[in-house]
């Protein structure tokens, strides 16, 4: 009986940690397949999740977000919050935005986790019309 209870407890905690997105992630460009940056996703006191660029793995054309239209305009890419306001809904994180610092465009965002990978989908309007990237956990 103790083994069964232990198995259920272990499975419960494994399920909880599986759906978490907090941590460091290597972003992979969906067009080139190359690693671009390391992003740290964290939870703020408002209960929402945010992500900022910790490291650039490819030298960008500009060190700042020259095409951003909001408070990030002309701000350094390092330390820039590119994921904002994500809320956990079941096993998915939704309701927030993601900004592409290369183009300055901001998209609605959905994030789901599968093992050591995040499926990050940025879109305008409907989720069917957008781009997806797979980010890898940094160990």
C-alpha positions in Angstrom: 0.0 0.0 0.0 2.9 2.4 0.8 4.3 1.8 -2.6 1.1 2.7 -4.3 0.7 5.9 -2.3 4.3 6.8 -3.0 3.8 6.2 -6.8 0.7 8.5 -6.8 2.5 11.2 -4.9 5.5 11.0 -7.2 3.3 11.1 -10.3 1.4 14.1 -8.9 4.6 16.1 -8.4 6.0 15.0 -11.8 2.8 16.3 -13.4 3.0 19.6 -11.6 6.6 20.3 -12.6 5.9 19.1 -16.2 3.6 22.0 -16.9 5.9 24.7 -15.5 7.7 27.0 -17.9 9.9 28.9 -15.4 13.6 28.6 -16.1 16.2 29.3 -18.8 15.4 28.4 -22.4 17.4 28.4 -25.6 15.4 30.0 -28.4 15.6 28.4 -31.8 14.9 30.4 -34.9 12.0 28.8 -36.8 13.4 29.9 -40.2 17.1 29.0 -39.8 17.0 26.3 -37.1 19.8 28.1 -35.3 19.9 29.0 -31.6 19.4 32.7 -31.1 19.3 33.5 -27.5 18.8 32.4 -23.9 15.5 33.6 -22.4 14.7 33.3 -18.7 11.0 32.9 -17.9 9.9 33.8 -14.4 6.7 34.5 -12.4 6.0 38.0 -11.1 4.0 38.9 -8.0 0.9 39.5 -10.2 0.9 35.7 -10.8 1.7 36.1 -14.5 4.8 34.8 -16.4 7.4 37.0 -18.1 10.5 36.3 -20.1 13.6 38.3 -20.7 16.7 37.9 -22.9 19.7 36.8 -20.8 22.2 36.1 -23.5 22.5 36.6 -27.3 23.9 33.7 -29.2 23.9 35.4 -32.6 25.1 38.9 -33.0 22.1 41.0 -34.1 22.2 43.8 -36.6 21.3 46.2 -33.8 22.0 45.9 -30.0 18.7 47.7 -29.3 15.1 47.2 -30.5 15.0 49.9 -33.1 11.7 48.8 -34.5 9.8 48.3 -31.3 6.7 50.6 -31.0 6.2 50.5 -27.2 8.3 51.2 -24.1 11.0 48.9 -25.5 11.8 51.2 -28.4 15.6 51.7 -28.6 16.2 49.7 -25.4 19.0 47.1 -25.2 18.1 43.6 -26.3 20.0 42.1 -23.3 17.6 42.2 -20.4 14.6 43.0 -22.6 11.3 41.5 -21.6 10.0 39.8 -24.8 7.3 37.6 -23.1 4.7 39.4 -21.0 1.6 38.6 -19.1 1.2 34.8 -19.6 -1.3 33.1 -17.5 -1.5 29.4 -16.7 -4.6 27.7 -18.0 -4.5 24.0 -17.5 -1.3 22.7 -19.1 -1.0 25.8 -21.4 0.1 29.4 -20.8 -2.0 32.0 -22.7 -3.3 35.5 -22.6 0.1 37.2 -22.9 2.3 38.6 -25.7 5.6 37.9 -27.3 7.7 40.5 -29.1 10.1 39.7 -31.9 13.0 42.2 -31.2 14.2 41.7 -34.8 11.0 43.2 -36.3 9.6 45.0 -33.3 6.3 43.3 -33.8 4.3 42.0 -30.8 2.0 39.0 -31.1 -0.5 37.2 -28.9 1.2 34.1 -27.5 0.5 30.5 -26.4 3.2 28.4 -24.7 3.0 24.7 -23.9 5.7 22.4 -22.5 6.6 18.9 -23.7 9.5 17.5 -21.6 12.6 19.7 -22.0 11.0 21.7 -24.8 8.6 24.7 -25.0 6.3 25.1 -27.9 5.9 28.9 -28.3 3.3 30.2 -30.8 3.0 33.8 -31.7 0.0 34.9 -33.7 -2.2 37.8 -34.8 -5.9 37.3 -34.4 -6.4 33.5 -34.6 -3.8 31.0 -33.4 -3.9 29.4 -36.9 -2.2 32.4 -38.4 1.2 32.8 -36.8 4.6 31.3 -36.2 5.8 28.6 -33.9 9.2 28.0 -32.3 10.5 25.2 -30.1 12.7 26.4 -27.3 15.0 24.0 -25.5 15.7 23.9 -21.8 19.1 25.1 -20.7 20.6 22.8 -18.1 
